[in-house]
Amino acid sequence: MEIQPWWRGAVIYQIYPRSFMDANNDGIGDLAGVVEKFPYIKSLGVDAVWISPFFKSPMKDFGYDISSYREIDPMFGNMDDFDRLMNKAKEYDIKVVIDQVLSHTSDQHAWFIESRQNKSNAKADWYVWADAKEDGTPPNNWLSIFGGCAWQWEPRRQQYYLHNFLTSQPDLNFHHPDVQKAVLENVEFWLKRGVDGFRLDAINFCFHDQQLRDNPAKAPEDRKGRGFSEDNPYAFQYHYYNNTQPENIAFMEDIRHLMDKYPNVVTLGEISSEDSLQTMADYTQGNKRLHMAYSFELLTPDGSPRYIRQTVEALEDKLVDGWPCWAIGNHDVMRVASRWGTDENREAQSKMFNALLASLRGSVCSYQGEELGLTEADIAYEDLQDPYGITFWPTFKGRDGCRTPIPWSVDATNAGFSQSDHLWLPVSDAHQENAVSVQQNQPSSVLNAYQTFLRWRKSQSPLLYGDINFIESSDDKLVFTRGYEGKTIHVIANFSAKTITCDLPSSACHLTEGHGFLAADISTNEQHTTVTVAPYQIAYLAQ
């Protein structure tokens, strides 16, 4: 078998540390809590963890507003805790991928504090500053994804600064070479501490159009949300000029040049653009840009077989030699069990969704709690923490519902997450029955299905590295093949509450075992194999 890098076909388990495990009982998860739970992480069968930001921050956007790239926020611990985490990960043979938020900083970062003082300081051009129009209004019509104008007036400089996200998240000016140099030095700081890779947040937002041209309007029928709701004014524009600029390609190559100095590390870019699939292909082309990229294209309300096929095939058509990474959930969107699932069949659907995700060509990001089949938590308005949700309530309730603490033990205080009387977000009452302690003792649980499938998948080279070809998609099923080095696996996913049949164009197929799903029924003749699959089950046939 051809030797593949560790990240190809890997399952990367996303940890949102605020909500994973609270070791010091202050109501907020921390790095020591992650260390404590490495035996559990190992038991899942994942290959790596991606840890959301734990850097020093005023936490206006919960760590995605960084005030110091080389310091651990005391909320999460200290550098000794991080070193213990790295050592524990090596002990358990788990790779560690950490977030890097390069396009913007916190307004409390030393760079911005200096930059905002006047137009002549050493950091004066490190952020995107622009003069007002003659009538005092902002330089153009760019909007923030978090609502409203993307420009904020700064009286000390008598100029506006750009913020594609919160007003407290000013955008760096990547057209300045010293900014690029400083950013790459911060990245290398963590490479030297031994991390195995980076998830690059909003990586297509690094550069802006230097002419500051207005974004064109988008017709109502063309508005769609990818990481934001369709009633957000952000959906009213084509974002041609405030992100995804041509200069970004060269910066991707600079990142890769740095990464290539450190063996076996990986970059995973988060892409959100007008054509995210094309941008994914562009940013991963050749062996000189990002190793992988993922988008919000499967983080949508539509989880139908036809949509999944359309999305995957669209990317496959655009990819030249890049490697995809797929996710159906993360810390920014409604949990997939609620988004794609239904009340009466949610447990079976969760098992199927997890297996299907890990059967697509590419690597996988699996968000904490998906292995438990957790649903979106119902958060009262007075408990909301997310500024995004507070701004758009009640039509969009924000991201807190997918960020509530993991339920570890049904009998423990706060489900075993923390002993504190005051949690940053409440543990969902609806999650108690899905606690790890409950599911570990249920052979038919979502957790056990997740573990069983990932153990089996490690021995299936076509699922890890193979190509993908779709055979059929309809309202109730998705059928495709994965092929690698002369081996082929047929995958038949039943999305419906009824038994389905499917004819495969080969008579040389046989059922595989060990993946944890119910055995399908097959019959063969000289031309094809007929497969019968029970509701919400997946059949895997080898050829």
PyMOL commands that set and color helices and strands:
alter all, ss='L'
color gray80, all
select helices_A, chain A and resi 17-19+31-36+38-44+79-91+110-115+177-192+203-205+220-222+233-236+247-259+276-283+305-318+336-339+343-357+370-372+381-383+387-392+400-402+413-416+429-434+436-439+446-457+461-465
alter helices_A, ss='H'
color red, helices_A
select strands_A, chain A and resi 11-15+48-51+55-56+68-72+95-101+129-130+151-154+159-162+197-201+266-271+292-295+323-327+363-367+467-473+477-484+487-494+500-504+510-511+521-524+529-533+538-542
alter strands_A, ss='S'
color yellow, strands_A
deselect
rebuild
show_as cartoon
